[in-house]
């Protein structure tokens, strides 16, 4: 970092800038204006725009538009199905310079070591990966995760250079009803940044949630809901995401052997089965199908490939994608992962599936913190009442 006087001098043009970007136009996203002129850089800091500068190094950006790096304010990198290093390789060239991630997918499988994995990865990526500390592992007591994280587990992680604060607090009933474990985590991060997750919460319950010191919310789905949350002090993040047959949820973490069953419609499946270990947030096995033998084949194949996605029919595996990193991420390049996903979608369509992203839909059928009816290894969940119903 250059010193204060040097930055001022280079910004004024009294000293030659370390680097000058010449020939482009800066798009100011705050005022929505296009600003011609050079961009002067001192060390790692932009010190001037909209003027003529001399530089020790000049980069020709003629006819290019210069924009700030994009900050992705909430994501789970594991859901890209690749490691943070491969995510960095693919996404940084598209202009995403910072990703604020919550590694609760891998944390639900292997615990605090999953957070440490992302913290260590953040030291080696070109992208600035900021690692929020997972607040709800498991997300509720209505599922069986592979690990449990309490406030004491977060103490050693909270001052890592990549940390900002506490990740999305999905157990909103635990907050408003003052659950002791929830209080311990909120108290630990009191005065620091805490992300929220409170779909359809309103009135005094919302007041209570905000009073806990939670600052953001990304689950507002209507303008009325977003407005109330803004009025009560939350920063609402506007999200742009890509998200009657037998349905099984099977516990895969070696905890209890639970299997829950139910019926689901909307997949369009006419034969065979599809199965996945990407099953938010506990990441057990979710399997939907019309033939029990094919469902068993698909589920058992997931064990053989150490997690992932499988499509099976008539006793044969039609397509698969192995995700051996905690059953969530591939070690292959993104291009190979994408090709396998295309094969999986084609195989699912051949069985009658009408959904564009069947595995994404399957994963979210098991998430008991987004309304309204979900299934976990412990049974059917009424999310609005926050209780098991069968």
N, C-alpha and C positions, 0 to 999 in steps of 0.2 A: 504494500500500500504506500503510495507516495505521500510525502508530508503535506501539511496544510498549505504552506506558502507556495509549494510547487504546483499544487492543484489550482490555486487561485491564479497564479501567474500564467499557467498554460490556458486556463479558461478565458483570461482576458486577452491572450495573444501576446503577452510580454515575453514569454518563453516559447520555444518550439515544442509543440505537443509530441508526446511519445508516438502516437499513432493518429493518422487522419484518414477517415473514410470520405472519399471524394466522388461526387457525381450522382449521388442518389438523392432521394427525398425521404424525409422523416415523416412518418404518419403518427401524429400525436393523438392517441386514443382518448385522452381526457377531453380535449376540445374538438376532436374530429376535424383536424386541419392537416394539410400537407405542407411541410416546411422544407423549402429548398436550402441548400448550403451544405458546408462540410460538417462532419461530426468529429470533434476533438476528444481524444482519450488520453488520460494521464494514468499510467499504470493500469489498474483494472477499473477505473472510474471514468464515465463520460463526464467531461467538464465543459463542453460547449457544443451548441448546434446552431444552425441558421446563420452562419458567418463564414468568412474565408480564413483558413488556418494553414500554417506550415507545419509539417510533421517530420520527425526523424524517420518515420516509415509511413508511406502513403498506400492505401488500398483503393483500387479503382472499383467503384460500385455503380458505375454509370447505368442509368435506366432501371436501377433496382429501388424497391421501397423498403425502408428500414423500419422495423417495428420492434417494440419491446419483446423480450422473451415471454412466452406464455407460462403462467403458473397454474398447474392443475391442483386445485385446492382440496380435493378429496378423492382418493382412489385406493384400490387394493391391487397392488402390482401383481399379486399372485393370480388375479382373475384374467390377466393377459395370457396365462398358461405358460409363460416363459420366465426365466430368472431375471432379477433386476439388472444384470449385466446385459442380457439380450434385449430387455426392454429399453435400456439406455441406448443401445446401438440403433434400434429401430425408430425411437420416438424423438430423441434429441435433434436429429437433422430436420425434423418437421417444425422446430421452433419451440418445443416444450423444454424450457431450461430449468424448471423447478417442479418437482412432484412432491406433494404433501401426502404421504401414504400412511395408512393404518394396516400393519401386517397381521391383523387379527385372524386372517384365514390360516396362515401357517402357525400362528400362536395357538389356535384351537386344536391343532394336531400335536405340536411338540412343545408348547409352552414358551417360557421366557427365552429359550434358545432360538426360537423363531424370530423374536424381536432382535436378538443379538446378531443373527444372520443378516438382517436388513441393515442394522447399524454398521456392521463391518462392511457390507457392500457399499454403503453410502460414502465410504472413504476412498473408493476406487472407481466411481462412475464419473463421467464428464458432467452429466446432469446433476443438479443439486437435489439429492433425495433427502427430504426431511421426514424423519420417522416419528410419528405420533405413537405414544405408548398405549397399547390396547387396553381398554377399560373393562370390557365385559367378556371374559373368557371363563366359562361359556357365556353366550349372550343371555341365557335364562336358565332356570332350573328345570325346564321342560324338555331337555335334550341331554344327550351324553356326548361330551367332547373328549378329545384325547388328553386334555390338560386343563388345569385350573390356575388362574393367576389372581393372586390377592395383592392388596396394597403393599405388603412387605416385599413382594417380588419385584415391584416397580422401583423401589428406592435406589437400587444399584444401577438402574437404567436411565433414570430421569435427567441426569446431568450430562449425558452424552452430547457431543457437539451437534449431532443431527436432530436432537429432540427440540420440539416446540412446547408440547404439553401433553394432555391426555386426549386420546382418540375418542371417537363418537360414543357417547354414553347411551347405549341402546336399551338398557334396562331402565326405562323411564318410570315404571311403577316402583322400582327399587329406590329411585330418587325421591319421588313424591311421598312415598310411605316411609322414608327414612330407614331403609334397610341398613343394618350396621356395616356390612361389608362395602356397600355403596358409599356410605358416609366416610369410611376410612380412606377410600380412593379420592373422593372429592376434597376431603380435608387435606390430603397430601399435596394436592395440586391447587389449593386455594390461592388465588391471586395470579395464577398462571393460566395459560390458554387451555380451555376445555371445549372440545367439539361436541355437538349435540346430535340426537337422532330421536325424534318424537312425533311420529306420524299421527295426524288427526288429534293431537293433544290441544286442548282449548280451555278457556275459562280459568278458574282458580288452580286447576291442575297444571296448566301451562305457566301460570304465575309462579307456582312452587318450583317448577323445573328451572325457570330462568333465575329464580332467587338462589339456586344452588351454585351460581357462578358460571353456568354454561353459556357459551357465547355464539355458537353458530347452529344452523339447522339446514339440512339438505333433503328433508323428506316432505316438504310442503308440496301438495299436488293440485291445489286450487288457488286462485287469486285471493279468495277470502281468507283461506288458511294462512297464506304467506303474509297478508296484510296484518293479521292479528299478531303474528310472530314478530314482524318488524316493529309494530307499535309497542310491543312488550320488551324490545331491546335485543332480540336475536338478529344476527346477520344471516340473512337467508341466501343460501347458495343455490343458484338455478342450475339444475343438472341436465346435461344432454347425454343420456346413456344409450347403450345398444341392447335393452332387456325386455265317456263312461267305460274306463279301462281299469285293470288292477294296478295299484301303486304300492310298492313296498319301500320302507325305510329300514335299513339294517345297520346296527352298530358295528363299526369296524375297528375300534381302538383297543379291543381286548379287555373291555371293562365289565361287561355284563351279558353280552350275547342277545340284547334286545332286538326284536323284529316287530315292526308295526305295519299294519296293512290297511288299505282303504281303496276308494274308487276315485278316479279323476277323469274329467272329460276335457276335450279341447285339443288333444294331441292329434286326433284323426287316425291313430294307429289301428291297422287292420290285421297285422300279423307280427310275430316275433316280439322283441323286447329291446329297450335301450336302457343303459345303466351308467352311473357316474359316481366317482368319489368326490367330485366338486359339488358340495351339498351344504349350502350356507346355513349357519356359520360353523356348525359342528363337524361338517365334512365326513359324515358317515356315508354309507352307500344308499343312493336312491335309484330305484329301478321301476320302470313302467312297462307293462307288456300285456299281451293277450294270451300268452302260453307260458305256463309255469316252468316247463323244461327249458325254454329259451331264456326265461328270467333267471333261472338258476345258472345256466351256462354263462350269461352275461356277467352276473355277479361274481362267479368264481373266476372268470377270466380277468376281472379287475384285480383280484388277488395275485394272479400269476404275473401281471405286468406292473405290479406295485402301484396301482391306482391309475385313473384316467377315465376315458370314455369307451364304451363298447356298444356295438349294434349287432344283434344276433337274430337268426331266424332258421327254423327247420334244423336245429341242431348244429348250425355252423355260425362262426363269427364272420360277419360281413365286413366290418370295419372296426378299427380301434385306434386310439391315441394313448400312448403310455405317458403318464405324468409321475415319474418316480420320485420327484422332490416333494415329499410329504403328501403324495397323491394329488398335488395341485399344480406343479410346474414341470415342464419338460426341460431336459438338458440339451435338446436339439435346437438348431437355428430356427428362427421364426418362420422362415420360408417352408421348412419341412413340417412344422406344426400347422401352418395354414393349409398346406396340401392335404394333410391327414384330416383336418377339420372339414375340408370340402368333400372328402370321401365319406366321412361320417354323415354329413348332411344328406348327401346323395343316397346313402344306404337307408337312412331314416325315411326319406321321401319314398323310397321304393316299398316301404312297409305301410305307406299311407299317411305318414306324418305331414301335417299341413303347416306347422309352425316354422317360421324362418330360422329361429334359434332354439331348437328343442332342448338342447342341453342346458342352456341358460334358464329356460323356463323350469326345467326339472330341478335345477339347483335352488331356485327361489321358492319352490313349493315347500321346501323344508325349513325356511327361515321364519322363526316364530316371533320376530319383532317387527314385522310389516303385515298389516291386516290383509285378509281377515281370517281365513281358515287355512291352516298349515298342518304338516305332518312331520313328526320327528320319530326317532327310534322309540320314544315313550308313548306315542299315540297321536291322536288328532288334537290340534291346539286351536282354541278360540282366542285369537290374538287380541280382539277388542276387550274380552273379559280377562285376558292373560291367565288362562287356565286350561288344563287338559280336560278334554270332554270324552275321551274314549280311546 
